[in-house]
Amino acid sequence: MSMSEPTVGDELADRYEIHEQLGRGGFGVVWDATDTDTGRSVALKHPNYGGNAPDDLVDKYFERETDVLEDIRDAGGHPNIMGYYGTERGFGMPVLVVESIDGDELGTVVRNNDPITDDDEVREIGIGVCDALSFLHDHDLIYRDLKPDNIMIDDTREPKIIDFTTAKGFVPERGGAEFTTGTSSGSAAGESNADSTVPGEFKPPELNQGSEQRQGPWSDVYSIGKILCFLKVGWVPDDDGVAPSDFGIDTAPYMDEIIRRSTRHDTVDRYPNASVLKRSLENRDATMPTQASVHWLGRDDRWTISPGDTIGRETPDGPRPSIMLEDDRHKALSAVHCRFDTDDRGNWTVIDTSLNGTYISKHDEREWHLLLSEAGQERQQRHDKSVPDDLEASSELESGDTIALVSPSYPERFYFQFDQQPAE
């Protein structure tokens, strides 16, 4: 079947009635449609062949977005992320069926209605965006190039992330030499409009070609910080550590400092992930999170960790953990084997995210407690192995605990140290 773009009145898969074109960008074209089986409004997105981008690159980005949307759906989806209903084939090409969002691009709202002066309103939008990005980070995805035109917002000021062509796993890439079209993303279904602005200052510096800094969840933190500044000021420069007060904008001190800390060019000076940034916004407190340390027993390696950091094994093209063990002798380690977090009282937790488990010993290394992710438990059951009813994926940590990856007999054992006592 030859390729031909749909027109108003066409029907896809004997089910989706096409009404009007919503947007056209470098990699995709979006149409408003109705699902005649359910009566639900949807958006249809197909590759933009014959545009400024080479067709093979269009295919690459379209396939990437499809994979990411499928991963998000399989993980349960998120209310602040555009819903994905599936992929159809029509007009000689693949077509994504996604949620139709009733609202406007955040960039358009600010440009048309002036900056948002109310810190509480900015804070609530920021918390919603952070919640969506936290979900991605927890599932080993980074968005990488978040901007106001990739966020839809409705009358209740509830944000929703769209357009996932730039998102991918925590891969060990450097630089950002991939093709760009000079248009920013954003529409009711997540695609570029030709008249959108191009706020390149939202892009973290480690994505620039030739950067030696590693990409990760902290890259999305930078973009969120620049978006918060944009909401207050109406524009942001590509400067290191910007804040609304730099432009004479009256801003609560906590908000000013949160934005400044999030937009530092050096990745180590930012919040490590969106979960930590969200917590700072919720608490109206810009203080960097508490940190702990893990010491690789039998070696000199020691790492300082923050909430959201992960341990795992280096893989050629898989997710890239915060602490990456380059020794590949033990293939039983997962690329992201376990994750650390804290609760509101400062208590530390380790969460198994692997297929083979994480063991915890309380101080003496004589008695071990197995943690196993839901995916790991399902794998055990598929192999007809019994899984205890009370098996959990996470455990609180105390200073002096030992963490063993895969098995206590494996050499990947870490001593956990946290000096500060949690709040009463």
Buried (B, 14 or more C-beta within 10 A) or exposed (E): EEEEBBEEEBBBBEBBBBBEBBBBBBBBBBBBBBBEEEEEBBBBBBBBBEBBBEEEBBBBBBEBBBBBBEBBBEBEBBEBBBBBBEBBEBBEBBBBBBBBBEBBBBBBBBBEEEBBEEBEEBBBBBBBBBBBBBBBBBBBBBBBBBBBBBBBBEEEBBBBBBBBBBBBBBBBBBBBEBEBBEBBBBBBBBBBBEEBBBBEBBBBBBBBEEBEBBBBBBBBBBBBBBBBBBBBBBEBEBEEBBBBBBBEBEBBEBBBBBBBBBBBBEBEBBBBBBBBBBBBBEEBEBEBBBBBBBBBBEEEEEBEBBBBBBBBBBBEEBBBBBBBBEEEEBEBBBBBBBBBBBEEEBBBBBBBBBBBBBBBBBEEBEEEEBBBBEBBBEBBEEEEEEEEEEBBBBBEBBBEBBBBBBBBEBBBBBBBBBEEEBEE
